[in-house]
């Protein structure tokens, strides 16, 4: 059986340097290749103009340079574009470009499907297939960058809020973060513009804090009592609020950073006065800002969005508790690209319940 080639984007700097050395090529070729990939966003060796043909051939023979295929693009009037991407293995993932005044964000997926089965999220209904590699995550960035470059824009922000739980794919995520924010051997994004959103994998949060490369941390919380949070997020059984809080304290002590708390507002479930008190008590002593998100209704889920007055009341309640609090209305609702709606579906399937088989090409 032929051994699968490693992707060029999956190589650590030391691995690329070793390849250059073993091939008898001058050391400076390593930096040239890295410059093509990260400064010029070119991953095809034959397009690296100052690379000799014999080196380009050697790279093609030794490494994979496949880029996922855009099988469908869905654009919303509010500036969101959802990309349905087909991987080399024939599985589907989704990325979302979010255009705002003054910035352009990209929501990337970290897994094919998701094993956490959060009650408010369509991705969890698909089940889990596999982790994405660093190259598959970075490919989402490269594809989106090419799209927005034609609009005289650049991807300025990256959020790990697409399909999957990023902190259950630590190896790929850690190298991806290094590639996104490194100025010397990466894309050079500001670390403050790169956010890892997690459902609360407590030990991995502490490991994230210890990385040499920084990123923002967002916690998908949605309830601050164990009974309700477990109902919404089964991962709370393994990492209940007490353990999660310990990891957040540890993260802040190691990094000094403010933590973003994501809190989806669900009608009649988690936005009453008592829920505000529970949230304030949970966050006591932790520098945090609260991002309230209106629930986005989608097929197969029983929940509803609260009315505008109820959401505004909860926002004001948290502000009175002393927290910087915003209420976000998600972009991309019309193309099923908003928070919790990613399920690797084609445009004609948006009104259907997500199915595991939809992750695979037919």
BARO-814865 format. One record per residue (C-alpha): residue number from 1; x, y, z. Coordinates in steps of 0.25 Angstrom, whole numbers. Example, Ala and Ser with C-alpha at 12.3 -4.5 7.8 and 13.67 -1.06 7.14 Angstrom:
2
+-----+-------+-------+-------+
: pos :     u :     v :     w :
+-----+-------+-------+-------+
:   1 :    49 :   -18 :    31 :
:   2 :    55 :    -4 :    29 :
+-----+-------+-------+-------+
***
This chain:
362
+-----+-------+-------+-------+
: pos :     u :     v :     w :
+-----+-------+-------+-------+
:   1 :     0 :     0 :     0 :
:   2 :     6 :    13 :    -4 :
:   3 :     9 :    23 :     8 :
:   4 :     0 :    35 :     8 :
:   5 :     8 :    48 :     5 :
:   6 :     9 :    58 :    16 :
:   7 :     3 :    72 :    12 :
:   8 :    13 :    83 :    10 :
:   9 :     5 :    92 :    20 :
:  10 :     6 :    81 :    30 :
:  11 :    21 :    82 :    31 :
:  12 :    28 :    88 :    43 :
:  13 :    39 :    97 :    39 :
:  14 :    49 :    87 :    44 :
:  15 :    43 :    77 :    35 :
:  16 :    44 :    86 :    23 :
:  17 :    58 :    90 :    26 :
:  18 :    62 :    75 :    27 :
:  19 :    56 :    72 :    14 :
:  20 :    64 :    83 :     7 :
:  21 :    77 :    79 :    14 :
:  22 :    75 :    64 :    10 :
:  23 :    72 :    68 :    -4 :
:  24 :    85 :    76 :    -5 :
:  25 :    78 :    89 :    -7 :
:  26 :    83 :   102 :    -1 :
:  27 :    78 :   106 :    12 :
:  28 :    72 :   119 :     7 :
:  29 :    62 :   111 :    -1 :
:  30 :    54 :   108 :    12 :
:  31 :    51 :   122 :    14 :
:  32 :    47 :   124 :     0 :
:  33 :    37 :   113 :     1 :
:  34 :    31 :   118 :    14 :
:  35 :    30 :   132 :     8 :
:  36 :    23 :   127 :    -4 :
:  37 :    13 :   120 :     5 :
:  38 :    11 :   130 :    15 :
:  39 :    14 :   144 :     9 :
:  40 :     8 :   141 :    -5 :
:  41 :    -2 :   130 :    -1 :
:  42 :     4 :   120 :   -12 :
:  43 :     5 :   106 :    -9 :
:  44 :     7 :   100 :   -22 :
:  45 :    22 :    98 :   -24 :
:  46 :    21 :   100 :   -39 :
:  47 :    16 :   114 :   -37 :
:  48 :    27 :   118 :   -28 :
:  49 :    35 :   126 :   -38 :
:  50 :    49 :   127 :   -32 :
:  51 :    49 :   112 :   -28 :
:  52 :    57 :   104 :   -38 :
:  53 :    50 :    93 :   -46 :
:  54 :    57 :    81 :   -39 :
:  55 :    53 :    86 :   -25 :
:  56 :    38 :    89 :   -30 :
:  57 :    38 :    74 :   -35 :
:  58 :    44 :    69 :   -23 :
:  59 :    33 :    76 :   -14 :
:  60 :    22 :    71 :   -23 :
:  61 :    28 :    57 :   -22 :
:  62 :    29 :    57 :    -7 :
:  63 :    18 :    65 :    -2 :
:  64 :     3 :    67 :    -5 :
:  65 :    -2 :    81 :    -9 :
:  66 :   -17 :    78 :   -11 :
:  67 :   -27 :    89 :    -8 :
:  68 :   -41 :    86 :    -4 :
:  69 :   -51 :    88 :   -15 :
:  70 :   -62 :    98 :   -13 :
:  71 :   -75 :    90 :   -17 :
:  72 :   -84 :   101 :   -14 :
:  73 :   -84 :   116 :    -9 :
:  74 :   -96 :   122 :    -2 :
:  75 :   -96 :   138 :    -1 :
:  76 :  -105 :   145 :     8 :
:  77 :  -110 :   160 :     7 :
:  78 :  -103 :   163 :    20 :
:  79 :   -89 :   160 :    15 :
:  80 :   -88 :   146 :    19 :
:  81 :   -83 :   135 :    10 :
:  82 :   -83 :   120 :    13 :
:  83 :   -74 :   111 :     6 :
:  84 :   -77 :    96 :     5 :
:  85 :   -63 :    90 :     3 :
:  86 :   -60 :    76 :    -1 :
:  87 :   -47 :    69 :     5 :
:  88 :   -38 :    60 :    -2 :
:  89 :   -45 :    48 :     5 :
:  90 :   -58 :    53 :    -1 :
:  91 :   -64 :    58 :    12 :
:  92 :   -71 :    72 :    13 :
:  93 :   -68 :    83 :    23 :
:  94 :   -72 :    97 :    23 :
:  95 :   -65 :   111 :    25 :
:  96 :   -72 :   124 :    26 :
:  97 :   -67 :   138 :    22 :
:  98 :   -73 :   149 :    30 :
:  99 :   -72 :   163 :    24 :
: 100 :   -73 :   175 :    34 :
: 101 :   -69 :   190 :    32 :
: 102 :   -54 :   191 :    34 :
: 103 :   -51 :   176 :    36 :
: 104 :   -54 :   162 :    30 :
: 105 :   -55 :   150 :    38 :
: 106 :   -54 :   135 :    35 :
: 107 :   -61 :   124 :    43 :
: 108 :   -53 :   111 :    41 :
: 109 :   -56 :    97 :    44 :
: 110 :   -47 :    88 :    51 :
: 111 :   -54 :    74 :    50 :
: 112 :   -63 :    67 :    40 :
: 113 :   -75 :    66 :    49 :
: 114 :   -75 :    67 :    64 :
: 115 :   -76 :    57 :    75 :
: 116 :   -81 :    67 :    86 :
: 117 :   -96 :    67 :    82 :
: 118 :  -100 :    80 :    88 :
: 119 :  -115 :    81 :    87 :
: 120 :  -115 :    95 :    80 :
: 121 :  -105 :    92 :    69 :
: 122 :  -108 :    85 :    56 :
: 123 :   -93 :    80 :    54 :
: 124 :   -95 :    71 :    66 :
: 125 :  -106 :    64 :    59 :
: 126 :   -97 :    59 :    49 :
: 127 :   -88 :    50 :    58 :
: 128 :   -73 :    51 :    58 :
: 129 :   -64 :    46 :    46 :
: 130 :   -50 :    51 :    48 :
: 131 :   -41 :    62 :    52 :
: 132 :   -36 :    72 :    41 :
: 133 :   -21 :    73 :    38 :
: 134 :   -14 :    87 :    40 :
: 135 :   -14 :    87 :    24 :
: 136 :   -29 :    85 :    23 :
: 137 :   -31 :    97 :    33 :
: 138 :   -21 :   106 :    27 :
: 139 :   -27 :   103 :    13 :
: 140 :   -40 :   109 :    18 :
: 141 :   -32 :   122 :    21 :
: 142 :   -25 :   121 :     7 :
: 143 :   -38 :   119 :    -1 :
: 144 :   -45 :   130 :     7 :
: 145 :   -33 :   139 :     5 :
: 146 :   -34 :   138 :   -10 :
: 147 :   -49 :   140 :   -11 :
: 148 :   -48 :   153 :    -3 :
: 149 :   -35 :   158 :    -9 :
: 150 :   -44 :   161 :   -22 :
: 151 :   -52 :   170 :   -13 :
: 152 :   -40 :   178 :    -8 :
: 153 :   -42 :   171 :     5 :
: 154 :   -33 :   163 :    14 :
: 155 :   -37 :   152 :    24 :
: 156 :   -33 :   160 :    37 :
: 157 :   -40 :   151 :    48 :
: 158 :   -41 :   136 :    49 :
: 159 :   -50 :   129 :    59 :
: 160 :   -50 :   114 :    61 :
: 161 :   -65 :   114 :    62 :
: 162 :   -69 :   105 :    50 :
: 163 :   -71 :    90 :    50 :
: 164 :   -65 :    82 :    62 :
: 165 :   -59 :    84 :    75 :
: 166 :   -45 :    90 :    73 :
: 167 :   -39 :    86 :    86 :
: 168 :   -42 :    71 :    83 :
: 169 :   -32 :    73 :    71 :
: 170 :   -21 :    80 :    79 :
: 171 :    -9 :    76 :    70 :
: 172 :   -15 :    82 :    58 :
: 173 :   -20 :    94 :    65 :
: 174 :    -7 :    97 :    72 :
: 175 :     1 :    97 :    59 :
: 176 :   -10 :   104 :    52 :
: 177 :    -9 :   116 :    62 :
: 178 :     6 :   117 :    60 :
: 179 :     4 :   118 :    45 :
: 180 :    -7 :   128 :    46 :
: 181 :     0 :   138 :    55 :
: 182 :    15 :   136 :    53 :
: 183 :    21 :   148 :    46 :
: 184 :    33 :   141 :    41 :
: 185 :    28 :   127 :    37 :
: 186 :    13 :   129 :    36 :
: 187 :     2 :   138 :    31 :
: 188 :     5 :   149 :    42 :
: 189 :   -10 :   151 :    47 :
: 190 :   -10 :   159 :    60 :
: 191 :   -12 :   149 :    71 :
: 192 :   -23 :   157 :    77 :
: 193 :   -31 :   155 :    64 :
: 194 :   -30 :   139 :    65 :
: 195 :   -41 :   133 :    74 :
: 196 :   -42 :   118 :    79 :
: 197 :   -56 :   115 :    83 :
: 198 :   -58 :   103 :    92 :
: 199 :   -69 :    96 :    99 :
: 200 :   -61 :    94 :   111 :
: 201 :   -50 :    84 :   110 :
: 202 :   -44 :    88 :   123 :
: 203 :   -30 :    81 :   122 :
: 204 :   -28 :    86 :   108 :
: 205 :   -31 :   100 :   112 :
: 206 :   -20 :   100 :   122 :
: 207 :   -10 :    94 :   111 :
: 208 :   -15 :   105 :   101 :
: 209 :   -11 :   116 :   111 :
: 210 :     3 :   110 :   112 :
: 211 :     6 :   111 :    97 :
: 212 :    17 :   120 :    92 :
: 213 :     7 :   126 :    82 :
: 214 :    -5 :   134 :    88 :
: 215 :   -19 :   134 :    84 :
: 216 :   -33 :   139 :    89 :
: 217 :   -41 :   129 :    97 :
: 218 :   -56 :   128 :    96 :
: 219 :   -65 :   119 :   104 :
: 220 :   -78 :   113 :    99 :
: 221 :   -85 :   113 :   112 :
: 222 :  -100 :   116 :   110 :
: 223 :  -104 :   112 :   125 :
: 224 :   -97 :   114 :   138 :
: 225 :  -104 :   103 :   146 :
: 226 :   -99 :    88 :   144 :
: 227 :  -113 :    83 :   142 :
: 228 :  -117 :    92 :   130 :
: 229 :  -103 :    92 :   124 :
: 230 :  -103 :    77 :   124 :
: 231 :  -116 :    77 :   117 :
: 232 :  -111 :    86 :   106 :
: 233 :   -97 :    81 :   106 :
: 234 :   -94 :    67 :   110 :
: 235 :   -79 :    70 :   111 :
: 236 :   -83 :    77 :   124 :
: 237 :   -84 :    63 :   130 :
: 238 :   -69 :    61 :   128 :
: 239 :   -65 :    75 :   131 :
: 240 :   -75 :    81 :   140 :
: 241 :   -75 :    96 :   143 :
: 242 :   -66 :    94 :   155 :
: 243 :   -55 :    88 :   146 :
: 244 :   -58 :    98 :   135 :
: 245 :   -56 :   110 :   144 :
: 246 :   -43 :   105 :   150 :
: 247 :   -38 :   104 :   135 :
: 248 :   -42 :   118 :   133 :
: 249 :   -36 :   124 :   145 :
: 250 :   -23 :   116 :   141 :
: 251 :   -24 :   122 :   127 :
: 252 :   -25 :   136 :   132 :
: 253 :   -14 :   135 :   142 :
: 254 :    -4 :   129 :   131 :
: 255 :    -8 :   139 :   120 :
: 256 :   -14 :   151 :   127 :
: 257 :   -25 :   151 :   116 :
: 258 :   -40 :   154 :   117 :
: 259 :   -49 :   142 :   113 :
: 260 :   -61 :   143 :   104 :
: 261 :   -73 :   136 :   109 :
: 262 :   -83 :   132 :    98 :
: 263 :   -97 :   130 :   103 :
: 264 :  -108 :   126 :    93 :
: 265 :  -121 :   132 :    98 :
: 266 :  -132 :   121 :    96 :
: 267 :  -147 :   124 :    99 :
: 268 :  -152 :   121 :   113 :
: 269 :  -140 :   113 :   116 :
: 270 :  -128 :   122 :   120 :
: 271 :  -130 :   137 :   121 :
: 272 :  -138 :   139 :   133 :
: 273 :  -133 :   147 :   145 :
: 274 :  -128 :   134 :   153 :
: 275 :  -120 :   131 :   141 :
: 276 :  -113 :   144 :   141 :
: 277 :  -110 :   143 :   155 :
: 278 :  -104 :   129 :   153 :
: 279 :   -95 :   134 :   141 :
: 280 :   -90 :   146 :   150 :
: 281 :   -87 :   137 :   161 :
: 282 :   -79 :   127 :   152 :
: 283 :   -71 :   138 :   146 :
: 284 :   -68 :   145 :   159 :
: 285 :   -53 :   149 :   159 :
: 286 :   -51 :   145 :   145 :
: 287 :   -49 :   156 :   135 :
: 288 :   -59 :   153 :   124 :
: 289 :   -68 :   159 :   114 :
: 290 :   -81 :   153 :   110 :
: 291 :   -86 :   151 :    96 :
: 292 :  -100 :   148 :    96 :
: 293 :  -105 :   141 :    83 :
: 294 :  -120 :   140 :    79 :
: 295 :  -123 :   126 :    76 :
: 296 :  -123 :   123 :    61 :
: 297 :  -135 :   113 :    58 :
: 298 :  -132 :   102 :    49 :
: 299 :  -138 :    88 :    45 :
: 300 :  -138 :    77 :    55 :
: 301 :  -136 :    85 :    68 :
: 302 :  -148 :    88 :    77 :
: 303 :  -143 :   102 :    82 :
: 304 :  -148 :   116 :    79 :
: 305 :  -142 :   130 :    79 :
: 306 :  -147 :   139 :    91 :
: 307 :  -154 :   152 :    87 :
: 308 :  -145 :   165 :    86 :
: 309 :  -150 :   171 :    99 :
: 310 :  -146 :   158 :   107 :
: 311 :  -132 :   158 :   100 :
: 312 :  -130 :   173 :   103 :
: 313 :  -134 :   171 :   118 :
: 314 :  -124 :   160 :   120 :
: 315 :  -113 :   168 :   113 :
: 316 :  -116 :   180 :   123 :
: 317 :  -117 :   171 :   134 :
: 318 :  -103 :   166 :   132 :
: 319 :   -98 :   180 :   130 :
: 320 :  -103 :   183 :   143 :
: 321 :   -95 :   171 :   149 :
: 322 :   -83 :   179 :   144 :
: 323 :   -80 :   171 :   131 :
: 324 :   -77 :   177 :   117 :
: 325 :   -88 :   170 :   110 :
: 326 :   -92 :   171 :    95 :
: 327 :  -104 :   164 :    88 :
: 328 :  -100 :   158 :    74 :
: 329 :  -110 :   156 :    63 :
: 330 :  -103 :   146 :    54 :
: 331 :  -100 :   148 :    40 :
: 332 :  -103 :   138 :    29 :
: 333 :  -117 :   133 :    34 :
: 334 :  -123 :   132 :    20 :
: 335 :  -112 :   123 :    16 :
: 336 :  -111 :   115 :    28 :
: 337 :   -98 :   120 :    31 :
: 338 :  -100 :   126 :    45 :
: 339 :   -96 :   121 :    59 :
: 340 :  -101 :   106 :    61 :
: 341 :  -106 :   104 :    47 :
: 342 :   -93 :    98 :    40 :
: 343 :   -97 :    84 :    36 :
: 344 :   -90 :    82 :    22 :
: 345 :  -102 :    83 :    14 :
: 346 :  -104 :    88 :     0 :
: 347 :  -114 :   100 :    -3 :
: 348 :  -125 :    91 :    -7 :
: 349 :  -124 :    83 :     7 :
: 350 :  -124 :    95 :    16 :
: 351 :  -138 :    92 :    21 :
: 352 :  -136 :    78 :    24 :
: 353 :  -131 :    71 :    37 :
: 354 :  -116 :    69 :    36 :
: 355 :  -111 :    54 :    33 :
: 356 :   -98 :    47 :    35 :
: 357 :   -98 :    43 :    21 :
: 358 :   -98 :    58 :    16 :
: 359 :   -83 :    59 :    21 :
: 360 :   -79 :    49 :     9 :
: 361 :   -79 :    51 :    -6 :
: 362 :   -88 :    42 :   -13 :
+-----+-------+-------+-------+
***
